[in-house]
Amino acid sequence: MEWLRPSQGWMRGAACVDADPELFFPVSNAGPALKGREAAKRICGRCAVSRECLKYSLVTGQSAGIWGGLAEEERAELRHSTLRTDC
């Protein structure tokens, strides 16, 4: 599973590779941080590997930041809804 190895494969093709990491890991969910969060999501929106990024974040349990275009609470909801449908 190459996409699980961050030093190889998909991460090199990410649209965020040269972006400011602070956009993807805002210090809050309010005020000026919201603009950074939306900017990060726009970058994810044009990324060719956003699905791999999201999958990586879910498999490795990333609890902070924007991954694959989704914020922490959006990924939590995705995990929760997936668990509900798997039962």
Residue pairs with C-beta under 8 A, 6 or more apart in sequence:
2 8
2 9
2 10
3 9
3 10
3 52
3 55
3 56
4 56
4 59
4 60
6 56
9 52
10 49
10 52
10 53
10 56
11 17
11 49
11 53
13 48
13 49
14 47
14 49
14 53
15 43
15 44
15 46
15 47
15 48
15 49
15 50
16 23
16 24
16 40
16 43
16 44
16 47
19 40
19 43
22 36
23 36
23 37
23 39
23 40
23 43
23 66
24 40
24 65
24 66
24 67
25 64
25 65
25 66
26 33
26 34
26 36
26 37
26 40
27 33
29 37
29 71
37 66
37 71
40 66
41 66
41 69
41 71
44 50
44 53
44 66
44 68
44 69
45 69
47 53
47 69
50 68
50 69
51 68
52 68
53 67
53 68
54 67
54 68
54 69
54 70
54 75
55 68
56 62
56 67
56 68
57 67
57 68
57 70
57 75
58 75
58 78
58 79
62 75
63 72
64 72
65 71
65 72
67 75
70 78
